[in-house]
Amino acid sequence: LVIYATYRNQQTTLRTALPPTYQGHNEINVWSPFIYGNMVPIAPDFSVALKSEQAAGTIFMVIKIDGRVRWKVGTFVSGRYHLNVRCPAYITFGSKNNGVSVGENAVKYQLVTRCSVSV
């Protein structure tokens, strides 16, 4: 599985690999990946909208997870299926009080939202 962020459907961070995981029945896995993108160019068509959102203090991004999964039921093990997860996220600029500072130029946010998942 890999995780990355997009702005208006354009990838704006590097892809970060999530560790391979076995999830048992009724188990929950929690990941805290660090995704980043320094000086990532965006399409010129989006620059006006991005400047406007930054001036307002919040930008809308979509956090995406892509990868391949399989599952086991009894002794049956499925083939590999493509997994697509899309989570809307509003990232706040300005006060770091809205997140947890994790270094000089990084802030950690907790993302609590409904995501769309397709297999």
C-alpha positions as CSV (number, residue, x, y, z in Angstrom):
1,L,0.0,0.0,0.0
2,V,1.2,3.6,-0.7
3,I,-0.3,6.8,0.6
4,Y,0.0,10.3,-0.9
5,A,-1.9,13.6,-1.1
6,T,-3.5,15.3,-4.1
7,Y,-4.8,18.8,-4.8
8,R,-7.5,19.0,-7.4
9,N,-6.6,15.4,-8.5
10,Q,-2.9,16.3,-9.0
11,Q,-0.4,14.5,-6.8
12,T,1.4,16.9,-4.5
13,T,3.4,14.6,-2.2
14,L,5.7,11.8,-2.6
15,R,4.3,8.3,-2.3
16,T,5.0,6.8,1.1
17,A,4.9,3.0,1.5
18,L,2.8,1.6,4.4
19,P,4.1,-1.6,6.0
20,P,2.6,-4.9,4.9
21,T,0.0,-5.9,7.4
22,Y,-2.0,-8.9,8.4
23,Q,-5.4,-7.9,9.9
24,G,-7.2,-10.6,11.8
25,H,-11.0,-10.8,12.3
26,N,-12.4,-7.7,14.1
27,E,-8.9,-6.1,14.4
28,I,-8.1,-2.5,13.7
29,N,-4.8,-1.2,12.3
30,V,-3.7,2.4,12.9
31,W,-1.1,4.0,10.7
32,S,0.6,7.4,11.2
33,P,2.4,7.9,7.9
34,F,4.5,11.0,7.2
35,I,3.7,12.4,3.7
36,Y,5.5,15.4,2.3
37,G,6.3,17.3,-0.8
38,N,8.8,20.1,-1.1
39,M,8.6,22.6,-3.9
40,V,6.1,20.4,-5.9
41,P,5.0,22.2,-9.0
42,I,1.3,22.4,-9.7
43,A,-0.6,23.0,-12.9
44,P,-0.8,26.8,-13.7
45,D,-4.6,26.4,-13.9
46,F,-4.7,25.7,-10.1
47,S,-2.5,28.5,-8.9
48,V,-5.3,31.1,-8.5
49,A,-7.5,28.7,-6.5
50,L,-4.5,27.5,-4.4
51,K,-3.5,31.1,-3.5
52,S,-7.2,31.9,-2.6
53,E,-7.4,28.8,-0.4
54,Q,-4.1,29.6,1.3
55,A,-5.2,33.2,1.9
56,A,-8.4,31.8,3.6
57,G,-6.2,29.6,5.8
58,T,-7.4,26.2,4.7
59,I,-6.8,24.1,1.6
60,F,-8.8,21.1,0.5
61,M,-6.8,18.0,-0.4
62,V,-7.6,14.3,-0.9
63,I,-5.4,11.7,0.9
64,K,-5.2,8.6,-1.3
65,I,-4.1,5.0,-0.5
66,D,-3.6,2.6,-3.4
67,G,-2.4,-0.9,-3.3
68,R,-3.2,-4.6,-3.6
69,V,-5.0,-6.7,-1.0
70,R,-6.2,-10.2,-0.6
71,W,-8.2,-11.9,2.1
72,K,-8.7,-15.2,3.7
73,V,-12.0,-16.9,4.7
74,G,-11.4,-20.3,6.4
75,T,-8.9,-22.1,4.1
76,F,-9.7,-20.0,1.0
77,V,-7.2,-17.3,0.1
78,S,-8.4,-14.8,-2.5
79,G,-6.3,-13.5,-5.4
80,R,-4.9,-10.0,-5.3
81,Y,-7.3,-7.1,-5.7
82,H,-6.6,-3.4,-6.3
83,L,-7.6,-1.2,-3.3
84,N,-8.5,2.5,-3.7
85,V,-9.1,4.7,-0.6
86,R,-10.0,8.4,-0.9
87,C,-10.1,10.6,2.2
88,P,-11.1,14.3,2.0
89,A,-8.9,16.5,4.2
90,Y,-8.9,20.2,5.0
91,I,-5.4,21.3,5.9
92,T,-5.2,24.4,8.0
93,F,-2.4,27.0,7.6
94,G,-1.3,29.5,10.2
95,S,-1.4,28.6,13.8
96,K,0.3,25.3,14.6
97,N,-2.1,25.0,17.5
98,N,-4.4,23.2,15.0
99,G,-2.0,20.3,14.9
100,V,1.0,18.8,16.7
101,S,4.4,20.3,15.8
102,V,6.8,17.5,14.7
103,G,9.9,19.4,13.7
104,E,10.8,22.8,12.4
105,N,8.6,22.8,9.3
106,A,6.1,19.9,9.9
107,V,2.8,19.7,11.7
108,K,1.0,16.4,12.4
109,Y,-2.8,16.4,11.9
110,Q,-5.3,13.8,13.0
111,L,-7.6,12.9,10.0
112,V,-11.0,12.0,11.2
113,T,-13.4,11.7,8.3
114,R,-15.3,9.2,6.2
115,C,-13.3,7.8,3.4
116,S,-14.5,6.1,0.2
117,V,-13.1,2.6,-0.4
118,S,-13.3,0.5,-3.5
119,V,-11.8,-2.9,-4.3
